């Protein structure tokens, strides 16, 4: 459905650039939820904004790569250009529902605007269609709420409205950039189950960006783990938790506290995450890796292909070579 | 909404009462009095005393104040000492010029300041933006009278397209064609204010463009022009509208200078002349009317704010 290949995003000039995202590749099948996981600053949001065509002018830019939606490359198109070329099929929801809705327009107007762009629905029927979308995202009393302004709604409700706007774009792929980070835990669970439901009923594919491994376990089908601008491991969700092959993924999993064994100190990964451009040769995780040897610090680094569509950017994937 | 207007009107009346005290007592602090202006230097002390008693200026100032206030409350602003005519009639004669001048100026400020500010923001960082911002900075910095004098020099003296001074009433002769007399003065008066509105519109547009909800709007696939007009401008105008209240206050004081430069028979000229003549009732009347106008404009700004921004709750 969506295939991103060899995506590099850079800052600086074309002659003198630093990659902040380098050679990222992943694909999402129909009805699948792919979790793009990583620490803050690892490039996961930048990747999603680039796929969406929302990188601001004068900021980071797409240096190489493609993002194919049903075989059509959309990486260099802004959303309106994509829509006009007949490839509207990607929509996005964001981390901050509190500030992501226009404060001076009713939520109905904001949904209708998306309907107007993406669907052949005329004037008076747009309002009814907008109401359908509000019902689809489980907003009670949609007929009333359609005339509400964003400030009259709670954070969870606003995120539902954001999802309704995204659905009104009739997407094949929904990019969700940490949509529950700003919400409290009960609301978070409701939003997650709503996304799962939409995925199952509409055949929607979701690129779910998060740093929350609990959410990953709960929601996603497959995981792409990012570290320092690279995808270091891609695997089905249960393999990531049970048989992580990349030392970074494994270290991340060992940081999860286990309620059965309460400990005095939580486990952390020693050292600091690599900054963009800091490591240009070999494995970016090598300085913090317990298993790193000399050749880890030399170019180039291949992906190790493991079973079940499982790959890791490591010379010595765990469980394979000890 | 209704109770809000009521509440605001109450506050406005309190402001008005405070303003009336300041107006009245400060004017009487100016050295000199109207008697000497009226009678000249040759008047005898008896004549002076007689006229002072006739005008009620021999009474204690507190008493004068309350007498004036009571009369104003009944709609009687008194009689001009200089013109020997009711104050309201004197003000009314100058009002046509001033109201038309203010209106035309506000139109210039709006149709120049806002759209050009939008264009500068859209071309943010380009030579066009830098050029427009530079010109705006220039006009915001140079005084109104200087702009006025150069407009007269170019359009009246050199090109001869427009009259340089005066304004015959459109009701008496010439009709609406007389508005051409107000073209240069209104442009001079609009220049610094339009420049400020331009800069504010530009800055506000750029601020709003960075908001998360603008990213949402773009993500929907709306065309850039619609994002600018419907999402960015609509929110940017909130800051601009509140500036119109201040702009109006600036117009009142700058109008005095402009009317002098262009010899316009307006309120601004009248107040300057009246201060020189110590024509207390006229000065008090004009300032009171101005205060009322100012409060009304700001009330209007606040109410329109409610229409533009649903987050503003009125109580």
Interface residues (C-beta under 8 A of the other chain):
Chain A: X52 X54 X78 X79 X80 X82 X83 X88 X91 X92 X94 X96 X99 X100 X101 X102 X103 X104 X105 X110 X113 X114 X117 X118 X149 X151 X162 X165 X169
Chain B: X211 X212 X213 X215 X216 X217 X218 X219 X220 X221 X222 X223 X224 X231 X234 X235 X238 X308 X309 X310 X311
